[in-house]
């Protein structure tokens, strides 16, 4: 029977797959072709990036596809050498060596060894680990173990933490066994709880702990933009980032508005299902690609936004309504928020007349002066470069002039 996946199988905290593998060329979105007259696939869209690690890579891939990126880390990494919890766990294992050590990620195991070097404890730690049975979850963890001058006993071909757990549990009662589990930012409760339930003494090794960002300003601005609907999609590469955004929304009084926006208006794209967990608990319709990679996430974002774009033939023109722009006959035309709100209201019922009063209710900030609608219509026509797209129906309102 295939082992059930655990939280360690799919994503490293903040960037998906175990090891945060660099995106291969196969994972990267293609470069826009020089001289291609068509707009980039994400041009006119705003994407929120909540990642801390590899944020520049993710943001760069999105920008290469034309997106405007709002980077707002929802967490920060505690430097290993300054992490008192990691130091404490290391000394505990030196004083009482474990029977078994589980290395879950290469980057985490190497970081642990480097931190021990900085504390002057590397030799003593290696000596303690040499007395243990070392299990590596995948090839990169195996490489890190060997680079430290140690040797693993076994590593599953599946690179699955579930298979590692299954092997340990199959060895019989674990009473009296001392098992060190190298974490990588998330607690891996399903893994460690199962070991404890089987009788083992588990020593978590908390490599790369995560905390709230020191500067919450960018995160607050992202929250405000999400609630205002000026962000088209928010990306998450770790469950901790999702939790961090939700927690900050609670602290700033925007929790209800955030949940409403993410349920009804702003798309949510995660690197994988584990990352989506905290969002799904709030019935937020998060989606993710089949492959849990950063490059695949960028392609998924592109597909999601393309599926949400409204495409119409109006007054002989081809229109594609994007987040903050409209593609008119293949040309990208930026549209300000007020006129865009009017356009979306008209596009909800193409060809139908929408009254000034109804359009006024759609404008950001509302108001009571219907002259604001006339001004927004004028700006919309100017932005589209084809005033005939929006028709005035005397004494009734406005409509899109659908082609017959």
Secondary structure, 3 states (H helix, E strand, C coil): CCCCCCHHHHCCCCCCCCCCCCCCCCCCCCCCCCCCCCCCCCCCCEEEECCCCCHHHHHHHHHHCCCEEEECCCCEECCHHHCHHHHHHHHHHHHCCCCEEEECCHHHHHHHHHHHHHCCCHHHHHHHHHCCEEEECCHHHHHHHHHCCCCCCEECCCCCHHHHHHHHHHCCCCCCCEEEEEECCCCCHHHHHHHHHCCCEEEEEECCCEECCCCCHHHHHHHHHHHHCCCCEEEECCHHHHHHHHHHHHHCCCHHHHHHHHHHCCEEEECCHHHHHHHHCCCCCCEECCCCCHHHHHHHHHHHHHHHCEEEEECCEEEEECCCEEEECCEEEECCHHHHHHHHHHHHCCCCCECHHHHHHHCCCCCCCCHHHHHHHHHHHHHHCCHHHEEEECCCEEEECECC
